Amino acid sequence: MTLIADCQAAPVAGLTIPQAETSEQECLAYNNIYCGDARTLLKRVEPNSVALSFWSPPYFVGKSYETALTFEGWQDLLREVISLHFPIIKPGGFLVINSADILAFSDPRMPRIQADNISTRKSPVTREQVLAAKEAHPDFNRHQLAALLGCSEQTIQRRAENNNVRGGKYKPQTRVQLVGGLIDKWATDAGFFLYDRRAWVKDPCWANSRWHSLSYRSVDEFEYLYVFWKPGITVVDRKRLAKEEWSEGGSRGTWHFQSVRSHVTHEAEFPVELPRRVIKLLSAPNDLVLDCFIGSGTSAEAAIWEGRKYIGFDLVPEYVAQAQRRCFQAQLEIPA
């Protein structure tokens, strides 16, 4: 197969974004970021060429680029993207998916979770008092009951109907779904085998979040890296990491990296240290690294810094332009 000519990125406003609209016989050139649907562009990657594919999929948590997805559509997207990786990963290579393990989304089929959050009550009036007042004064409406008990009409309604529900009484209830089992199944069905799992522990930057105190649900302070292997010879070279790097990351199940504080260039950006460690651990210099949800280009920048080739995809032209500029800048900063 032939390669599409490489287009050099440049940090200018009129940046040309390669669209990969040539014949089916041509493969995408490496060291490029392409604009388009991953499900289309993955078919254009040279078979058995990618040593490592590292990416973070849409989490289906309401980001602007996810608004058109349904839960079923989200599952179909990830299932197909994972399946399309098997022909392009070289034997012995890896597919690494970084994802939060808990997916939360609105589901009208789920019963409402009633929560009497007594720690945040503004009125001391209890449900028992309201029910007793209603029994003693069956002709009273809620306005009269509120005057009788010295509280608001809303308090009367909430106590009487016990409708303090998570997410609001007029909205579909929030459902929680574990993601790891789904990803494992889709990858296994595609022909991969689960090789490893790492936990990325983030710093608690959510400490002041309203979700930190208003429910029993934990603050999600970590994400998982699911490592899948394509059968073949895998070269293990511990010398890729310094001794201290191996003790901190190579042999540890938990990795600690500070999360990105300000999402200026992308709504869901991870720190560059995360892909750099994965790339150093699971690929060799001059190997090809792929990110099919490239976003602002973090994985491609990490690949450049570690002496790897890269290919990236994204649907949003603005993100593709940002990623190209980021790659161009990284190439300038590498010592000669």
Backbone torsions as a table, in degrees:
resi	resn	phi	psi	omega
1	MET	NA	151.3	178.1
2	THR	-98.0	162.9	-178.5
3	LEU	-106.2	141.9	172.3
4	ILE	-67.2	138.4	-177.8
5	ALA	-56.5	138.6	-178.7
6	ASP	-73.1	132.4	177.4
7	CYS	-106.0	119.8	-179.0
8	GLN	-73.7	133.0	177.0
9	ALA	-78.4	151.6	177.4
10	ALA	-145.9	137.3	-175.6
11	PRO	-79.2	64.4	179.7
12	VAL	-129.4	159.5	-174.4
13	ALA	-62.1	-36.5	-176.9
14	GLY	-90.6	36.1	-175.0
15	LEU	-59.1	133.0	177.0
16	THR	-83.8	128.6	-178.7
17	ILE	-106.2	117.6	178.7
18	PRO	-64.4	131.9	-176.2
19	GLN	-101.5	-9.1	178.3
20	ALA	55.8	53.0	-177.2
21	GLU	-110.8	42.7	178.7
22	THR	-105.4	-171.5	-172.0
23	SER	-66.9	160.2	-176.9
24	GLU	-66.7	-18.6	-178.2
25	GLN	-78.4	-13.0	-175.6
26	GLU	-96.0	141.7	177.5
27	CYS	-100.3	155.6	179.7
28	LEU	-72.2	139.8	176.1
29	ALA	-76.7	147.1	177.7
30	TYR	-79.8	175.2	-175.3
31	ASN	58.7	45.9	179.7
32	ASN	-148.1	153.4	172.5
33	ILE	-113.9	125.5	-175.9
34	TYR	-112.0	145.0	178.6
35	CYS	-97.5	121.7	179.0
36	GLY	160.3	178.7	-179.3
37	ASP	-77.1	129.8	-179.1
38	ALA	-57.2	-33.7	-177.8
39	ARG	-67.3	-23.2	175.8
40	THR	-89.2	-46.0	-173.5
41	LEU	-72.4	-29.7	178.7
42	LEU	-61.9	-28.2	178.3
43	LYS	-72.1	-10.5	-176.8
44	ARG	-103.3	1.9	178.3
45	VAL	-84.7	138.7	-178.6
46	GLU	-58.3	130.4	-179.8
47	PRO	-58.2	143.0	175.4
48	ASN	55.8	35.3	-176.5
49	SER	-111.7	-20.6	-172.5
50	VAL	-93.1	119.7	178.5
51	ALA	-77.9	-33.8	-176.7
52	LEU	-149.6	126.0	169.7
53	SER	-111.6	116.9	-179.2
54	PHE	-123.5	122.4	-178.8
55	TRP	-157.5	161.5	176.8
56	SER	-119.8	117.4	-175.2
57	PRO	-78.8	169.9	168.4
58	PRO	-56.3	135.4	-175.9
59	TYR	-88.9	-5.3	-177.1
60	PHE	58.3	51.9	-179.6
61	VAL	-122.8	16.2	173.9
62	GLY	98.3	12.9	176.1
63	LYS	-65.1	159.2	-174.5
64	SER	-61.1	-33.5	-179.0
65	TYR	-80.8	1.3	-179.7
66	GLU	-111.3	-1.7	-169.0
67	THR	-60.8	-27.2	-178.3
68	ALA	-84.3	-6.8	-176.4
69	LEU	-85.9	137.8	164.9
70	THR	-95.6	169.5	177.6
71	PHE	-60.7	-41.1	178.5
72	GLU	-65.9	-40.0	178.5
73	GLY	-65.6	-37.6	176.8
74	TRP	-62.2	-44.2	178.7
75	GLN	-63.4	-42.8	179.5
76	ASP	-62.3	-40.1	179.7
77	LEU	-61.0	-52.6	-177.7
78	LEU	-66.3	-39.4	179.9
79	ARG	-59.9	-45.4	-178.0
80	GLU	-70.5	-41.5	179.9
81	VAL	-62.0	-43.1	178.6
82	ILE	-63.8	-43.9	-179.5
83	SER	-61.4	-38.9	-178.3
84	LEU	-70.6	-12.3	179.1
85	HIS	-77.3	-28.1	-171.8
86	PHE	-59.4	-43.0	-179.6
87	PRO	-67.8	-24.4	-172.9
88	ILE	-97.8	-20.0	175.5
89	ILE	-73.6	132.6	-179.7
90	LYS	-74.9	151.5	179.3
91	PRO	-54.7	131.6	-175.5
92	GLY	87.3	-2.6	-179.3
93	GLY	-87.1	-179.2	-170.8
94	PHE	-130.0	147.0	168.3
95	LEU	-116.6	119.9	-177.8
96	VAL	-120.3	120.9	-178.2
97	ILE	-113.5	120.0	177.7
98	ASN	-94.9	120.1	-177.2
99	SER	-152.2	146.3	166.4
100	ALA	-66.3	142.0	-174.7
101	ASP	-84.5	-17.5	-179.6
102	ILE	-109.3	120.8	177.9
103	LEU	-103.0	128.5	179.6
104	ALA	-122.9	126.0	-177.8
105	PHE	-151.9	159.0	-179.4
106	SER	-72.6	134.0	180.0
107	ASP	-140.9	105.3	-177.6
108	PRO	-64.1	-14.5	179.6
109	ARG	-80.1	-14.5	-174.6
110	MET	-84.0	134.8	175.7
111	PRO	-60.5	152.0	-179.3
112	ARG	-73.4	137.8	175.9
113	ILE	-91.2	112.7	179.8
114	GLN	-87.2	129.9	-175.9
115	ALA	-133.8	112.9	176.7
116	ASP	-92.0	90.8	-172.9
117	ASN	-83.4	85.4	-172.8
118	ILE	-69.8	-22.3	-177.9
119	SER	-72.0	-18.1	-179.1
120	THR	-113.0	11.2	179.4
121	ARG	-64.6	137.9	175.1
122	LYS	-96.4	-15.8	179.3
123	SER	-120.2	136.1	179.2
124	PRO	-78.0	-5.4	-178.4
125	VAL	-63.2	131.9	-177.5
126	THR	-100.3	167.1	176.3
127	ARG	-62.7	-39.7	-179.8
128	GLU	-61.9	-39.1	178.8
129	GLN	-66.0	-40.5	179.7
130	VAL	-65.6	-44.5	-179.5
131	LEU	-64.8	-36.8	178.2
132	ALA	-66.9	-40.3	179.3
133	ALA	-66.6	-38.9	178.1
134	LYS	-64.9	-37.0	179.2
135	GLU	-70.5	-38.7	-179.7
136	ALA	-74.0	-27.8	-178.1
137	HIS	-131.1	73.3	-175.4
138	PRO	-64.1	-19.8	-179.1
139	ASP	-89.5	-6.5	-177.4
140	PHE	-74.9	137.0	169.9
141	ASN	-86.8	179.3	-174.7
142	ARG	-68.4	-26.1	177.2
143	HIS	-66.0	-43.5	179.4
144	GLN	-69.3	-38.1	177.5
145	LEU	-64.5	-38.0	178.8
146	ALA	-64.5	-41.4	178.1
147	ALA	-65.3	-38.1	-179.5
148	LEU	-65.0	-42.4	-175.2
149	LEU	-94.6	-4.7	177.4
150	GLY	70.1	42.6	179.9
151	CYS	-139.9	-176.7	-179.8
152	SER	-84.5	160.6	176.1
153	GLU	-63.5	-34.1	179.1
154	GLN	-63.7	-38.1	177.9
155	THR	-63.1	-41.8	177.8
156	ILE	-58.8	-46.6	-178.9
157	GLN	-64.2	-45.9	-178.0
158	ARG	-63.5	-42.7	-178.8
159	ARG	-70.7	-40.6	-175.7
160	ALA	-70.6	-41.7	-176.3
161	GLU	-94.8	-6.2	178.3
162	ASN	51.8	47.8	-172.1
163	ASN	-108.4	28.7	172.8
164	ASN	-76.3	89.2	-174.3
165	VAL	-109.8	147.4	179.9
166	ARG	-66.2	130.0	177.0
167	GLY	92.5	-3.8	-179.7
168	GLY	99.0	142.2	-172.7
169	LYS	-74.1	-15.8	-178.3
170	TYR	-104.0	-0.1	-178.0
171	LYS	-107.1	153.4	174.1
172	PRO	-58.8	147.5	-178.2
173	GLN	-71.1	150.8	178.2
174	THR	-84.0	125.5	178.5
175	ARG	-103.7	143.5	178.5
176	VAL	-109.5	132.4	-177.9
177	GLN	-133.0	131.7	174.2
178	LEU	-76.4	138.3	-172.6
179	VAL	-97.2	-33.6	-172.4
180	GLY	-54.4	-43.1	-179.5
181	GLY	-64.0	-36.8	178.4
182	LEU	-65.7	-47.8	-179.3
183	ILE	-62.4	-42.5	179.8
184	ASP	-60.3	-43.6	-179.1
185	LYS	-64.9	-46.0	-178.2
186	TRP	-63.4	-40.0	179.7
187	ALA	-68.9	-40.9	178.2
188	THR	-63.5	-42.4	178.0
189	ASP	-61.6	-30.7	-179.1
190	ALA	-77.6	-16.4	-179.6
191	GLY	116.4	-4.6	178.1
192	PHE	-81.8	165.1	174.2
193	PHE	-126.7	135.8	177.5
194	LEU	-64.3	122.1	-175.5
195	TYR	-102.0	-37.0	-174.3
196	ASP	-165.6	165.7	172.3
197	ARG	-144.2	128.8	176.8
198	ARG	-116.9	152.4	176.1
199	ALA	-111.6	123.5	174.2
200	TRP	-91.7	111.9	180.0
201	VAL	-92.4	118.6	-179.3
202	LYS	-94.4	158.2	177.0
203	ASP	-74.3	151.7	-174.6
204	PRO	-76.7	71.5	180.0
205	CYS	-80.2	1.6	-179.9
206	TRP	-97.9	11.9	-172.2
207	ALA	-56.7	-31.7	-178.8
208	ASN	-98.3	9.1	179.0
209	SER	-70.4	148.0	178.8
210	ARG	-65.7	-25.8	179.0
211	TRP	-73.9	-10.9	-177.7
212	HIS	-71.2	-20.2	-171.7
213	SER	-131.7	-7.2	-171.1
214	LEU	-100.7	4.0	176.5
215	SER	-153.9	173.8	177.3
216	TYR	-82.1	-9.2	-177.4
217	ARG	-68.0	136.0	-177.6
218	SER	-72.3	156.6	172.3
219	VAL	-81.1	125.9	-175.9
220	ASP	-76.2	102.8	-174.6
221	GLU	-106.2	13.4	179.2
222	PHE	-150.9	160.7	173.8
223	GLU	-131.4	160.4	180.0
224	TYR	-104.7	147.9	169.0
225	LEU	-112.3	111.0	179.0
226	TYR	-92.9	119.3	-175.0
227	VAL	-105.8	117.0	179.8
228	PHE	-113.0	144.3	-174.2
229	TRP	-116.6	135.9	172.1
230	LYS	-94.3	126.3	-176.5
231	PRO	-50.2	135.5	-178.5
232	GLY	154.5	179.1	-179.3
233	ILE	-77.4	123.2	177.7
234	THR	-107.0	121.6	179.1
235	VAL	-81.5	121.3	178.0
236	VAL	-103.2	117.7	-178.0
237	ASP	-134.8	97.2	-178.5
238	ARG	-68.3	-14.7	-179.1
239	LYS	-71.9	-10.5	175.5
240	ARG	-63.3	-25.6	180.0
241	LEU	-115.0	140.9	172.9
242	ALA	-65.3	163.9	-176.1
243	LYS	-56.5	-45.1	-179.4
244	GLU	-68.9	-33.1	176.7
245	GLU	-66.3	-38.3	179.0
246	TRP	-65.6	-41.8	-178.9
247	SER	-69.3	-30.1	-180.0
248	GLU	-83.4	-34.3	-172.4
249	GLY	-130.6	-38.4	-174.9
250	GLY	-63.3	-39.4	-176.1
251	SER	-112.0	9.4	-178.1
252	ARG	-103.4	139.3	179.1
253	GLY	-81.9	-17.1	178.6
254	THR	-119.7	133.2	177.1
255	TRP	-115.5	138.7	-178.2
256	HIS	-114.8	114.0	175.6
257	PHE	-134.9	138.2	175.9
258	GLN	-67.2	134.3	178.8
259	SER	-72.2	163.2	178.8
260	VAL	-72.1	123.8	-174.6
261	ARG	-77.8	-42.9	-174.6
262	SER	-120.9	113.1	-178.8
263	HIS	-89.1	77.0	-176.7
264	VAL	-83.3	-44.9	-174.8
265	THR	-89.7	-21.1	-177.5
266	HIS	-156.8	148.9	-177.1
267	GLU	-72.2	-22.5	-175.0
268	ALA	-137.8	76.0	-174.4
269	GLU	-105.8	135.2	174.8
270	PHE	-104.4	159.8	-177.3
271	PRO	-68.8	147.1	-176.7
272	VAL	-63.8	-23.6	179.7
273	GLU	-62.7	-28.6	-178.4
274	LEU	-66.9	-56.1	177.1
275	PRO	-66.0	-29.8	179.2
276	ARG	-61.6	-41.9	-179.2
277	ARG	-68.2	-42.8	179.0
278	VAL	-62.0	-43.3	-178.5
279	ILE	-64.8	-44.3	179.6
280	LYS	-64.6	-36.7	-175.6
281	LEU	-75.5	-40.3	-167.1
282	LEU	-114.5	10.8	176.0
283	SER	-146.2	165.7	-179.7
284	ALA	-112.0	160.4	176.3
285	PRO	-52.5	138.0	-179.5
286	ASN	76.4	1.1	172.4
287	ASP	-68.8	162.6	178.7
288	LEU	-98.0	126.9	179.3
289	VAL	-114.1	135.0	-177.6
290	LEU	-119.6	140.8	169.2
291	ASP	-133.8	110.9	-175.1
292	CYS	-88.2	-3.7	170.6
293	PHE	-128.6	68.4	-164.5
294	ILE	-69.7	-26.4	179.6
295	GLY	57.7	-124.8	-176.9
296	SER	-86.0	2.2	172.6
297	GLY	96.9	18.4	-176.7
298	THR	-59.6	-46.3	-177.9
299	SER	-65.4	-39.6	179.4
300	ALA	-65.7	-40.6	176.7
301	GLU	-60.7	-43.7	179.0
302	ALA	-61.7	-40.4	178.9
303	ALA	-61.9	-41.1	179.0
304	ILE	-62.5	-46.0	-178.8
305	TRP	-63.5	-28.5	-178.8
306	GLU	-98.2	11.5	174.0
307	GLY	73.5	30.2	177.4
308	ARG	-108.8	158.3	170.5
309	LYS	-83.3	162.1	-175.9
310	TYR	-145.9	155.7	167.5
311	ILE	-139.8	138.4	178.4
312	GLY	-137.6	150.0	177.4
313	PHE	-128.6	148.6	168.5
314	ASP	-158.4	149.9	179.8
315	LEU	-76.6	-28.1	-170.4
316	VAL	-94.4	117.7	-178.0
317	PRO	-56.8	-37.1	-179.8
318	GLU	-62.8	-39.5	178.3
319	TYR	-67.8	-38.8	178.8
320	VAL	-61.9	-43.4	178.9
321	ALA	-63.2	-42.0	177.9
322	GLN	-61.8	-43.6	-178.5
323	ALA	-64.6	-40.0	179.3
324	GLN	-64.3	-43.2	178.3
325	ARG	-63.3	-39.5	-179.8
326	ARG	-63.5	-41.8	178.4
327	CYS	-65.4	-42.5	179.0
328	PHE	-59.8	-44.2	-179.8
329	GLN	-65.9	-40.0	179.1
330	ALA	-62.8	-40.2	178.5
331	GLN	-63.4	-35.0	177.9
332	LEU	-68.8	-31.1	-174.9
333	GLU	-85.5	-12.4	179.8
334	ILE	-70.7	129.3	179.7
335	PRO	-59.7	142.6	-179.8
336	ALA	-67.4	NA	NA
